Amino acid sequence: MAAASAAPGLGGPGAAAPRAASGAVEASWLDNQSLAGPSHQLHLDELLLLDGGRTLPEYVVNFETYGTLSAARDNAILVCHSLTSRAHAAGRHAPEDPQPGWWDAAIGPGKMLDTTRYFVICADTLGAGQSTGPASPDPETGRRYGIRFPVITVRDMVRAQHRLVQRLGIERLHGVIGGCLGGQQALEWAIAYPAMVANAVVITTTPATSAHSIAIFSVMRHLIRADPDWQEGDYYGRSFPAAGLNAAVAAAVPLWMSREAMEARFGRRSSGYRYTLGPEFEVEAFIGRLVAQARHELDPNGLMYLMRAVEYFDLEREYGSLEAAFKPVSARTMFVSYRQDWRYPAAEAERMRAAMTAAGGDARHLVLDSAMGHGAFLYEVGGLAPRVCGFLNAPVR
């Protein structure tokens, strides 16, 4: 059985979502035209078998929606978030919120994912945000899972999302889109559920996670675990490894932003030398803002689980070859790369496009320029938007 919780303005606190005769959630409950509203939770009291051999006896998928689901339920686009993003993709939960969702520049009326045309869904993956993860109670013990939570894969994440989409009564998604970890999810969607995906937009993603990225994640894990407040992962309700999380996020920034990106965005700009050891340069202030944001949005254990899922992603290992991996794919697929993205090089995305084409798929590869490199899809949506709009708005066969 499954239930979706409604928040104020959507049937009252704790009220069940209205159901259509089919058992799917009614479209009216999902409307969020103003992009200012709460998240929703789907509670699934059913077994989820994981790639690692363990199971989740029950689980929650936390999600947000933007726009209106059409009567035919054929205008839904699933946005898959990246490593440090969450389900809150656009708008504000309250007008006074200081920051909108992480892809607010891309989601909304007249934007890349136009909510006057599309119904946009973004869900916390397993292990992230308010979906089931290390911070959730283990139903067998009542204690928070902590690092007793089973290790998950990108494919596990997509299985849980698939159940959400089914429960919303959507038989076919107009599109699935995501960057980095989100792009890995989009690929797994197109492979695992070909009949349910009309279009896939795969941004800054490679067919396998590189040894260099694994090394970065390993350093981040070391920094989190070195914080005494981590307490072997059992810090919930007792402490919070803020110093470890802050150090991990700060250490990662110059590894996903290239030297050129740093120079273009910040240079050596400062407010003047004060001859202190405190932040004086603009780039330091930028890292400080990211660290402060992470403290409020990220669970350190959850982040480590997501990094491990990214590390396990390897299409050739999973399926034998890229061509074999893409054989089931029926979605029109757009791969997007940035020439300046040294962590996820365009040549690797081109390899996927060639393999998908060889497998009989409909694939194209868009290579853009941005000094922001890997982070361009988050921070420079303007260059991406017209291409993605044209792709998604094209007639679907």
N, C-alpha and C positions, 0 to 999 in steps of 0.2 A: 504493500500500500504506500501511497505517497500523499503528502499534503504540502501546499504552499502557503506560507504565512503572509498575511496582508498587514500593512502598516497604516497609520492614520491617513485618511483620505482615500484609502483603497478597501474600505469595508470595515475599518475599525481595528484596533490593536488585537492581534491574535486571531482575527476572523479568517475563516477559510476562503480561499479564492473561489469565485463562482465557477461552476463547471458547465460545459456544454453537454449535450446528450451523449457525445462520444466519450466523455470523461476528460477531455482536454480543457485547459483553462480558457474561459471566454475572452475574446479579443478586447472587450471593453475594459476588463480589469488590467490589461497590459498597457493601456495608453499612457503616455508620459510626454505630451506635446511640449510642455514647458521646460523639459530637461531639469526639473527641480523636484526631486522626490526621493523616497527611500529605496533601499534595496529589498529584495524578496528572497525567501529561502524555500527550496524544495527539499523536503525530508523524505528520504527513500528508505523504507524498512525492508530492504531486500539485499541479498548477498551480492557483493561485487568482487569477482575473482580478479586478482592482480597478476601482472606478468611474473612477479617474483615468487609466485606460488601461494602466497598468503591471501586472505580475504578480508574485506570489511563487511561486518554483519549488517551494518546500516550506515548511511552517510547523508550529508547535507551538501547541496549545491547552492551557493549564494550567487545571486545574479541581479543585474539591473537592465532595464529596457528603456528605449528611447524611440518615440514615434508611435505609429499605430499599425497593428497587425491587420492586414486586409482581410476581407470576408473570405477570400479564397485561400488565405494563409500562405501566399506565395511570394511575399516581399520581405522575408526575414534575412538579415545578414548577421552572422555570428562573428564578433570581434574577439580574437584570442589574445590575451594579454602577454606581455613579456615578463622577464624575470622579476623585476621589482615593481611592476604595475599590478593593479588589482581590478575588480569588477567595476569600480567607480570610474567609468571611462569619460563621462561628459557631464556638464551641468554641475549643479550644487545640491547637496542634500537640504540646505537651508540658504536663503538669500544672503545671510551674513557670513557664509563660509568664505575664508580668505582665498582659497584656490578651487578652481573647477576640476573635473576629472582629468585624467592623464592624457586623453586624446580629444579634449574639448575642441581643439582647432580643426578636427576632422569630422566630428559628429554634430549634427544639428541642421536646422533649416537652411538650405542653400549651400551646405558644406559638402565635403567629399562624400560622406555617407549621409545623404540628404534625408532627414527625418520627415519631410513632407512626402517622401516617396517610399522610404524603406522603414522597416521595423528592425531596430538594431538591438542586439542582445550582447551583453558581455558578462561572463561568469567567472568567479574565482575558480581557479583550478583546484583539484585536490591538493592539499598541503598549503594552500594560500588563503589569505584573508579569512573570511568567515565560512568558507567551505571546510569540510572535514579535513583535519590535519593534525600535527603534533599538539596543538593547543586544545584540541577537542577532548571531551571525556571518553575514555575507553568504556563501552557499555558493559564489558565483563567485570571491570574493577571499580568503575566510577571515578577513577583518577585520570588526570590528563595523560594522554599518551606519552608526551615528550618524545624521546628518541626510541621508545618502544613502538612508535607508529611504523607500519610497514613501509619499506622503500617503494616508491612509485616510479612509473615511467610516463613518458608523454602519451603513450598509447592508453595507459590507465586513465589519464586525465580526460582523453577524448571519449572513452567509454562512459564516464560519468556525465560529460556534456551531452552525449548522445541520448542518455535517458532524460535529461532536461528537455531537449528539443522535442523528443517524443511526447513528453507529458504536456508540452505546450500545444500539442496537436499539429505540429508542423511536419509534413511529410517530406518536404524538400526545401532546403535552404537556397535562397537566391545566391548567397555567397558566404564564404568563410574567408576571413582576412586576419593576418597577424604578422608581426615582425619578431625576429630572433626566436625565442621560445614560442611565441605566437605563430611564427611561420612553420615551426616544427609541428605544432598542433594542426595547422591548416593542411599540411601534407598528409598527416595521419588521417584526418577526416576524409580527404579525397581518396585515399587508398582503402580505408576500412569501410567506408559507407558511400560508395560511388553513386548509388541511386539517390542519395540525399543531398548531393552538392552539385549545384549548377555551375558555379564559378568559384575559383580559388585564387586568392592574391597572397603570394608567399614573398615576404619582404626580408631582406638581409639574413638569409638562412642558407646553410650549406647541408649537404647530404649526411655529414657526420660532424660531431664536435671535435675540434682540433686539440692536439696535445697542449698547445699554448693556452687555449681557453680552459682546459682542465687544470693546468698549472695555476692560472689566475684564481679559479674557484677553490683550489686546494689552499692557497694562501689565505683567502677569505675565511675558509673554515678554521684554519689555524688561529687566526686572529679572534674569531668568535669564541672558540673553545679555550683560549688562553685567559679569557676574562674570568676571574674567580666567581663572579655572579652567574656564570652559565650553569654551574652546579650539575655538571653531567647531564644537562638538558632538563633538569627538574626544577626550573626557576619559577614556574607559574605560581602566583600568589605569594611568593617569597622574596623575589628579587627580579632584576632584569639586567641582562648583560649589555647595557647601553654602550660601555666603552669598547667592548669587542665588536659590536655591530657597527658603531661609528667608524672604528678603524678599518673594518672590512669594506665598508662602502667608500670611504675616502681613498683607500688603496686601489680600488677598482677603477675609479674615475679616469686617471691618466692611462689606463690600459684599454678602455673602450673608446676614449677620445684620442685621436692621433695628435702628434705634435702640430701638424698644420691646422687642425681644428682648434686647438688651444690658442695658437697664434692669431687665427682669424677672428675668434670670438672675444678673446681677452687681451692678447698681447701682454705687454708689461704694465698695463694701466693700473694706477694706484691713486689713492687720495693724497699721496705725499709720504715721504719717509718719516716715520715717527720713532725710529730706532728702538723698536720693541720686538718681541718674539711672537706677538699676536698677529692676526690676519691684517695685512696691509695691501695686498694685491687683489684685483677683482677676481682672479681665478681662485684665490683662497676663499673669498666670500661665496663664490658659486659652489664650491665643494662643501662649505659650511651649510648652505641651504639644503643641499642634497642629503647631508647627514641628518639635519634636523627633521626633514621630511621622513626619512627612513625610520627614525625613532618612533614616529607616530603611526606608521603604516605597515611596518615589517615585523614579523615574528622571526627572530634569529634561527630557531629550529626549522621553521617553515622554509626560510631562504635556503638553508643547507639542503633540505629535501628537494627543492626545485632545481638547485644547481646539480645535484646528482642525477635527476631526471634528464636534464640537458646533456650531461656527460654520457649517459647511456644511449642517446639518440645516434643511430648509425644505420641508415637504410640498407646499405650493402650487407652489413652483418645480419640484419633482420630478415632480408628477403633474398639474399644471394647475389643480386646485382641491381643496379638502378633500373634497368629496363624491366626486370621482373617485378620490382617494387611498383612501378608505374603502370603495369599491364592492366590492372582493374580500373584505373582512373578514367572517368568519363567527363569530368568537369573541364570547362575551359579554364586554363591556368595561366596566370601571369606571374613570372618571377621578377622581382625588383631588386636591383643591387646598386651600390654606390661605388664609383671608382676609387674613392678615398677610404673605403672600409677595408682596412688591412686585416681585421679579424675574421671577416666573412667575405672573402674575395669574390668578385664578379665571375671569375673563371670557374668557380665551383658551382655557382648557380647556372652558368651556361652548360656545364656538364649535365645538370639535371634536366634542363630544357631539351638538350639533344637526346637524352635517354627517353624522356617522355614522348618526344616526337617519334623516335624509333619504335616505341611501343604502340604507336598508333594514336597517341593523344594529341590534343589541340593545345599547344603551348607556345608562349612567346616570352622573351626576356628583355626587360627594360633596364638599361643602365643609365643612372643619373649621376650628376656631379654635385657634390656638396662638401665643403670643408669640414662639415660636422661628421662626415664619415658614417659610422654605424648608427649614431644617434639621430641622423637626419630625418628619419621617418617620424620621429617624435617631435623634433624641434623645428623642422622646415617642411611643413605639410604642403606649403604652396607649390613646390615643384612636383610633388607627387599627385596632388589632387586632380588636375585635369586628365592625367593619364588613367588613373583609377576610375574616375567618373565615366570616361569614355568606354572603358572596358566593361564596367558593371552595367552600364545603360544599354549596351548592345543587345539585340534580340538573342534570346536563349533558344537553342535548338530543342 
